[in-house]
């Protein structure tokens, strides 16, 4: 496999939810008070994601913070974190988040960027949704190198 093809595969894998190859299955539930309040998404969620057409699943943490700040981080297998923004409309939510990857010359060199668009719902203390990962050429927000879609589900992480 060429270095370029391998780099694209690593970019998709690192894309996590969105952050590379990815679908997921949810787990437990949040307490009713947390699931029903206006800030039901605030906090962090342990999730699983799976890219459409792949049997591989990835564990990741999705974090919804005040100020519409969003963080996604694949933890098994691990990959770079993604940061972005989110909004909620009733039980539905959406997020757009990004990460950058090292270029072919290694750390510090310009490489591809990865954008993930997540659309989901909060229901009965669980989240579920679909995502689209887009990998852009270095220094571009329009030249698409690769893309993937998938599903994610998760449960709230309690402190």
C-alpha positions as CSV (number, residue, x, y, z in Angstrom):
1,X,0.0,0.0,0.0
2,X,1.4,3.4,-0.9
3,X,2.4,5.9,1.8
4,X,-0.3,8.3,0.5
5,X,-3.1,5.6,0.8
6,X,-1.8,4.6,4.2
7,X,-1.8,8.3,5.3
8,X,-5.5,8.6,4.2
9,X,-6.4,5.4,6.0
10,X,-4.7,6.8,9.2
11,X,-6.5,10.1,8.7
12,X,-9.9,8.5,8.6
13,X,-9.0,6.3,11.5
14,X,-7.8,9.3,13.5
15,X,-10.8,11.1,12.5
16,X,-12.4,9.7,15.5
17,X,-15.9,9.9,15.3
18,X,-15.8,11.0,13.9
19,X,-12.2,11.2,15.1
20,X,-11.3,7.3,11.9
21,X,-12.9,3.9,11.2
22,X,-16.1,4.1,13.4
23,X,-19.6,3.0,14.6
24,X,-20.8,2.5,18.1
25,X,-23.1,0.9,20.6
26,X,-24.4,2.6,23.7
27,X,-24.3,1.5,27.2
28,X,-26.0,2.6,30.5
29,X,-28.4,5.4,31.3
30,X,-28.1,8.8,33.0
31,X,-30.2,9.5,36.1
32,X,-33.7,10.9,35.2
33,X,-32.9,14.3,36.6
34,X,-29.8,14.6,34.4
35,X,-31.5,13.2,31.3
36,X,-34.5,15.6,31.6
37,X,-32.9,18.9,32.5
38,X,-32.1,21.7,30.0
39,X,-28.4,20.9,30.1
40,X,-28.9,17.2,29.4
41,X,-25.9,17.1,27.0
42,X,-23.5,19.0,29.2
43,X,-20.6,16.8,30.4
44,X,-18.8,13.8,28.9
45,X,-20.1,10.7,27.2
46,X,-18.4,7.3,26.8
47,X,-19.3,6.2,23.3
48,X,-18.6,3.7,20.6
49,X,-18.6,4.5,16.9
50,X,-18.4,2.5,13.7
51,X,-17.8,3.7,10.1
52,X,-20.3,2.4,7.7
53,X,-19.0,-0.6,5.9
54,X,-16.5,-1.5,8.6
55,X,-16.7,-4.1,11.4
56,X,-14.2,-2.2,13.6
57,X,-15.6,-0.2,16.5
58,X,-13.7,2.6,18.3
59,X,-14.3,3.8,21.9
60,X,-14.2,7.5,22.3
61,X,-15.2,10.3,24.7
62,X,-17.5,13.1,23.5
63,X,-17.6,16.2,25.7
64,X,-20.3,19.0,25.5
65,X,-19.2,22.1,27.4
66,X,-20.8,25.5,28.1
67,X,-20.1,28.2,25.5
68,X,-20.9,25.6,22.8
69,X,-17.4,24.0,23.1
70,X,-17.2,20.4,21.9
71,X,-14.3,17.9,22.3
72,X,-14.1,14.4,20.8
73,X,-11.2,12.0,21.6
74,X,-10.8,8.4,20.5
75,X,-9.3,6.5,23.3
76,X,-9.3,2.9,22.1
77,X,-7.5,2.9,19.7
78,X,-6.2,6.4,20.7
79,X,-5.9,9.2,18.2
80,X,-5.5,13.0,18.3
81,X,-8.4,15.0,19.9
82,X,-10.9,17.0,17.9
83,X,-12.3,20.4,19.0
84,X,-15.2,22.3,17.7
85,X,-18.7,23.6,18.5
86,X,-22.2,22.2,19.2
87,X,-25.8,23.2,19.4
88,X,-29.0,21.6,20.7
89,X,-32.5,21.9,19.4
90,X,-34.9,20.0,21.7
91,X,-33.7,16.4,21.9
92,X,-31.6,16.8,18.8
93,X,-28.1,18.1,18.7
94,X,-25.3,18.7,16.2
95,X,-21.6,19.3,16.3
96,X,-18.8,20.2,13.9
97,X,-15.3,19.5,15.0
98,X,-11.8,19.4,13.5
99,X,-8.3,18.1,14.0
100,X,-5.0,18.3,12.1
101,X,-2.6,15.5,11.2
102,X,1.2,15.6,10.7
103,X,2.4,15.9,7.1
104,X,4.5,13.3,5.3
105,X,7.7,15.0,6.6
106,X,6.6,14.2,10.2
107,X,5.6,16.3,13.2
108,X,5.6,20.0,12.6
109,X,5.0,19.6,8.8
110,X,1.7,20.6,7.3
111,X,-0.7,17.7,6.8
112,X,-4.3,17.0,6.1
113,X,-7.1,18.4,8.3
114,X,-10.1,16.4,9.3
115,X,-13.7,17.7,9.8
116,X,-16.5,15.7,11.4
117,X,-20.1,16.7,11.3
118,X,-22.2,14.9,13.9
119,X,-26.0,14.8,14.1
120,X,-27.7,13.1,17.0
121,X,-30.4,12.8,19.6
122,X,-30.6,12.6,23.4
123,X,-33.2,10.0,24.5
124,X,-33.7,8.2,27.8
125,X,-30.2,9.3,29.0
126,X,-28.4,8.0,25.9
127,X,-27.0,9.7,22.9
128,X,-27.0,8.3,19.4
129,X,-26.3,9.8,16.0
130,X,-24.6,9.7,12.6
131,X,-21.5,11.4,11.4
132,X,-19.7,12.3,8.3
133,X,-15.9,12.6,8.3
134,X,-14.1,14.6,5.6
135,X,-10.3,14.7,5.1
136,X,-9.0,17.8,3.4
137,X,-5.7,18.2,1.6
138,X,-3.0,20.2,3.5
139,X,-3.8,24.0,3.5
140,X,-7.2,23.5,2.0
141,X,-10.8,23.5,3.2
142,X,-12.2,22.5,-0.2
143,X,-9.9,19.8,-1.7
144,X,-11.3,16.5,-0.3
145,X,-8.9,13.6,-0.1
146,X,-11.3,11.1,1.5
147,X,-14.6,10.8,3.4
148,X,-16.6,8.3,5.5
149,X,-19.9,8.1,7.4
150,X,-20.9,6.1,10.4
151,X,-22.9,5.8,13.6
152,X,-22.2,6.6,17.3
153,X,-24.0,5.8,20.6
154,X,-23.0,6.4,24.2
155,X,-23.9,7.0,27.8
156,X,-23.0,9.7,30.2
157,X,-19.8,9.4,32.2
158,X,-20.5,9.9,35.9
159,X,-17.9,11.5,38.2
